[in-house]
Amino acid sequence: MDDSRSTSVCASELNRSGSREEALAVKLPVLRATLERQLRFRREQLSQLGECGTGLELSCSGEPSDGYTSGAALALREVNALLAEGARRALTDIELALLRMRQGRYGHCRGCGTRIPLAVLEAIPKTTLCLTCQARRDRGADRRMSRTS
């Protein structure tokens, strides 16, 4: 490849990269506000789920004190535990994304360092992994789950 073509390719890559960074800078306040709303929601959700668990205690006779059958009370506790687990995971992801914003690393994959597409960040602001690393992580989780089943 001749030098002029090489230079124009590099310049166009820099322009795309620069425009992506500029677009991210413009979108950053909106993404930050979205993450902060999600953070408040997840904290409130966890607080409410903690309160829900206390209302399902069994009486001395072994019957639920709130009128639920023991099976329904157990099922509700299990559902609440799963919801709380998901909320804690989401909260961790949100906090990590906000930390990466403060450090100036938001929008770069924490796995491989590549840029996460702006469309992905807009759809899932808490993401800290590119699509490739996320797929790799999901495949690993699927393999772990299939071994335990």
C-alpha positions as CSV (number, residue, x, y, z in Angstrom):
1,M,0.0,0.0,0.0
2,D,1.4,3.4,-0.9
3,D,2.0,6.1,1.8
4,S,-0.9,8.4,0.7
5,R,-3.4,5.6,0.9
6,S,-2.0,4.5,4.2
7,T,-2.2,8.0,5.5
8,S,-5.8,8.5,4.4
9,V,-6.8,5.2,6.0
10,C,-5.2,6.2,9.3
11,A,-6.7,9.7,9.1
12,S,-10.2,8.2,8.5
13,E,-9.8,5.8,11.5
14,L,-8.7,8.7,13.7
15,N,-11.7,10.8,12.5
16,R,-14.1,7.9,13.3
17,S,-12.4,7.3,16.6
18,G,-12.4,11.0,17.4
19,S,-16.1,11.4,16.4
20,R,-17.0,8.4,18.5
21,E,-15.2,9.9,21.5
22,E,-16.9,13.2,20.9
23,A,-20.3,11.5,20.6
24,L,-19.6,9.6,23.8
25,A,-18.6,12.9,25.6
26,V,-21.9,14.5,24.4
27,K,-23.9,11.4,25.6
28,L,-22.0,11.0,28.9
29,P,-24.3,13.2,31.1
30,V,-27.4,11.4,29.9
31,L,-25.8,8.0,30.5
32,R,-24.6,9.1,33.9
33,A,-28.1,10.3,34.8
34,T,-29.5,7.0,33.6
35,L,-27.1,5.1,35.7
36,E,-27.7,7.2,38.8
37,R,-31.5,6.6,38.4
38,Q,-30.9,2.9,38.1
39,L,-28.6,3.0,41.1
40,R,-31.4,4.6,43.2
41,F,-34.0,2.1,41.9
42,R,-31.8,-0.9,42.7
43,R,-31.0,0.4,46.2
44,E,-34.7,1.0,46.9
45,Q,-35.6,-2.4,45.5
46,L,-33.1,-4.2,47.8
47,S,-34.4,-2.2,50.7
48,Q,-38.0,-3.3,49.9
49,L,-37.0,-6.9,49.3
50,G,-35.3,-6.9,52.7
51,E,-38.5,-5.6,54.3
52,C,-40.6,-8.3,52.5
53,G,-38.5,-11.1,53.9
54,T,-39.3,-10.1,57.5
55,G,-43.1,-10.3,57.0
56,L,-42.9,-14.0,56.1
57,E,-41.9,-15.4,59.5
58,L,-43.4,-18.6,60.8
59,S,-45.4,-18.6,64.1
60,C,-44.6,-20.9,66.9
61,S,-47.0,-23.5,65.4
62,G,-45.0,-23.6,62.2
63,E,-47.6,-21.8,60.2
64,P,-46.8,-18.5,58.5
65,S,-47.8,-15.6,60.7
66,D,-49.2,-13.5,57.8
67,G,-51.8,-16.0,56.5
68,Y,-49.8,-17.5,53.7
69,T,-49.6,-21.3,53.5
70,S,-46.1,-22.5,54.4
71,G,-45.5,-23.5,50.7
72,A,-46.5,-20.1,49.4
73,A,-44.4,-18.4,52.0
74,L,-41.4,-20.5,51.1
75,A,-42.0,-19.9,47.3
76,L,-42.3,-16.1,47.9
77,R,-39.0,-16.1,50.0
78,E,-37.3,-18.0,47.2
79,V,-38.6,-15.5,44.5
80,N,-37.5,-12.6,46.7
81,A,-34.1,-14.1,47.2
82,L,-33.6,-14.5,43.4
83,L,-34.8,-10.9,42.9
84,A,-32.4,-9.6,45.5
85,E,-29.5,-11.6,43.9
86,G,-30.3,-10.1,40.5
87,A,-30.7,-6.6,42.0
88,R,-27.3,-6.9,43.8
89,R,-25.6,-8.0,40.6
90,A,-27.2,-5.1,38.7
91,L,-26.2,-2.7,41.5
92,T,-22.6,-3.9,41.3
93,D,-22.5,-3.4,37.5
94,I,-24.0,0.1,37.9
95,E,-21.5,1.1,40.5
96,L,-18.6,-0.3,38.4
97,A,-19.8,1.7,35.3
98,L,-20.1,4.9,37.4
99,L,-16.6,4.3,38.8
100,R,-15.2,3.8,35.2
101,M,-16.9,7.1,34.2
102,R,-15.1,8.9,37.1
103,Q,-11.8,7.3,36.1
104,G,-12.2,8.2,32.4
105,R,-12.4,4.5,31.3
106,Y,-16.1,4.3,30.6
107,G,-16.9,2.9,27.2
108,H,-13.8,0.7,27.0
109,C,-14.1,-3.0,27.7
110,R,-12.7,-4.0,31.0
111,G,-11.9,-7.4,29.5
112,C,-9.9,-6.5,26.3
113,G,-9.8,-2.7,26.3
114,T,-11.6,-2.2,23.0
115,R,-14.2,0.5,22.6
116,I,-17.8,-0.6,23.4
117,P,-20.1,0.7,20.6
118,L,-22.1,3.7,21.6
119,A,-25.3,2.0,20.6
120,V,-24.5,-0.7,23.1
121,L,-23.8,1.8,25.8
122,E,-27.0,3.7,25.1
123,A,-29.0,0.4,25.3
124,I,-27.2,-1.0,28.3
125,P,-25.4,1.9,30.1
126,K,-24.1,-0.3,32.9
127,T,-22.2,-2.6,30.6
128,T,-18.4,-2.7,31.0
129,L,-17.8,-5.5,28.5
130,C,-17.7,-5.4,24.7
131,L,-20.1,-7.8,22.9
132,T,-17.3,-10.4,22.3
133,C,-16.2,-10.5,26.0
134,Q,-19.8,-10.6,27.2
135,A,-20.5,-13.5,24.9
136,R,-17.4,-15.3,26.2
137,R,-18.5,-14.6,29.8
138,D,-22.0,-15.9,29.0
139,R,-20.7,-19.1,27.4
140,G,-18.6,-19.7,30.5
141,A,-21.6,-19.2,32.7
142,D,-23.6,-21.6,30.6
143,R,-21.0,-24.3,30.8
144,R,-20.8,-23.9,34.6
145,M,-24.6,-24.2,34.9
146,S,-24.7,-27.3,32.6
147,R,-22.1,-29.0,34.8
148,T,-24.1,-28.4,38.0
149,S,-27.4,-29.5,36.4
